[in-house]
Amino acid sequence: MQTTIQADTITVKITANDKGNPAGKLADAELHFADGPLAGLKLIGFAIWERRGASSRNVTFPARQYSVNGERRSFALLRPIADASAQSAVRDRILEAYAEYEQAVAANG
């Protein structure tokens, strides 16, 4: 099931993880841009996770994996320019969209 939550110039699209695999993954999320130089584009690769043993949730951001001397590393594709807390607004909006998605699913039975 998918849902779309719109706020100003960015739409958060939620796609539920109905299969439950991998464990703890609740959904995937995309950001669709409606205005400005990114209008008509989408940024994919966000995931919403339930933390183990806790009722809190986390959002992972798009990343690319690579190897250095046989060790796997990850390179974040969406990073703050200067303020390390800049990602918080995106993370919070994705979590809000998922909460709205859950309410819509509960209301539709």
C-alpha positions as CSV (number, residue, x, y, z in Angstrom):
1,M,0.0,0.0,0.0
2,Q,1.2,3.5,-0.8
3,T,0.2,6.9,0.5
4,T,1.3,10.4,-0.5
5,I,1.5,13.3,2.0
6,Q,2.1,16.8,0.6
7,A,3.6,19.8,2.3
8,D,4.3,23.0,0.3
9,T,6.8,22.0,-2.3
10,I,7.8,18.5,-1.2
11,T,5.6,15.4,-1.2
12,V,6.6,12.4,0.9
13,K,5.5,9.2,-0.7
14,I,5.3,6.2,1.7
15,T,5.4,2.5,0.5
16,A,4.7,0.1,3.3
17,N,7.0,-3.0,3.8
18,D,4.2,-5.5,3.7
19,K,6.6,-8.5,3.5
20,G,8.3,-7.7,6.9
21,N,11.7,-8.5,5.4
22,P,14.2,-7.3,6.6
23,A,13.0,-7.4,10.2
24,G,12.3,-3.9,11.6
25,K,11.8,-2.2,8.3
26,L,8.4,-0.5,8.2
27,A,8.4,1.3,4.9
28,D,10.3,3.1,2.1
29,A,9.9,6.8,1.5
30,E,10.5,9.1,-1.4
31,L,10.6,12.9,-1.7
32,H,8.8,14.3,-4.7
33,F,9.7,17.9,-5.5
34,A,6.9,20.2,-6.9
35,D,8.6,23.6,-7.1
36,G,11.9,25.2,-7.7
37,P,14.9,23.8,-9.6
38,L,14.1,20.2,-8.5
39,A,10.5,20.3,-9.7
40,G,9.5,17.1,-11.4
41,L,12.2,15.1,-9.7
42,K,12.2,12.6,-6.8
43,L,14.8,11.5,-4.3
44,I,14.5,7.8,-3.4
45,G,16.3,5.6,-0.9
46,F,14.8,6.6,2.5
47,A,13.7,3.9,4.8
48,I,11.7,3.9,8.1
49,W,12.8,1.4,10.7
50,E,11.4,0.3,14.1
51,R,14.3,0.3,16.6
52,R,14.9,-3.0,18.4
53,G,13.4,-3.2,21.9
54,A,12.0,0.3,21.7
55,S,8.9,2.1,20.4
56,S,11.0,4.8,18.6
57,R,11.6,5.0,14.9
58,N,14.5,5.9,12.7
59,V,14.9,7.1,9.1
60,T,17.9,6.0,7.0
61,F,19.0,8.3,4.2
62,P,20.1,7.3,0.7
63,A,23.6,6.0,0.5
64,R,26.0,4.3,-1.8
65,Q,28.2,1.4,-0.7
66,Y,31.8,1.0,-1.8
67,S,34.8,-1.1,-0.8
68,V,38.1,-0.1,0.6
69,N,40.7,-2.9,1.1
70,G,37.8,-5.4,1.1
71,E,35.9,-3.4,3.8
72,R,32.4,-2.2,2.9
73,R,31.7,1.4,3.6
74,S,28.8,3.7,3.0
75,F,28.7,7.2,1.5
76,A,25.7,9.3,2.4
77,L,24.2,11.0,-0.7
78,L,22.2,13.7,1.2
79,R,24.5,15.5,3.6
80,P,24.4,18.8,5.4
81,I,26.5,21.6,4.1
82,A,27.4,23.2,7.4
83,D,24.7,22.6,10.1
84,A,24.7,18.9,11.1
85,S,21.1,19.2,12.4
86,A,19.9,20.1,8.9
87,Q,18.8,16.5,8.2
88,S,16.5,16.6,11.2
89,A,13.8,18.5,9.3
90,V,13.7,15.9,6.6
91,R,13.8,13.0,9.1
92,D,11.0,14.6,11.1
93,R,8.8,15.2,8.0
94,I,9.2,11.6,6.8
95,L,8.3,10.3,10.3
96,E,5.2,12.6,10.4
97,A,4.2,11.3,6.9
98,Y,4.5,7.7,8.2
99,A,2.4,8.5,11.3
100,E,-0.3,10.0,9.0
101,Y,-0.1,6.9,6.8
102,E,-0.6,4.7,9.9
103,Q,-3.6,6.7,10.9
104,A,-5.1,6.5,7.4
105,V,-4.6,2.7,7.4
106,A,-6.2,2.3,10.8
107,A,-9.2,4.4,9.8
108,N,-9.7,2.3,6.7
109,G,-9.6,-0.9,8.7
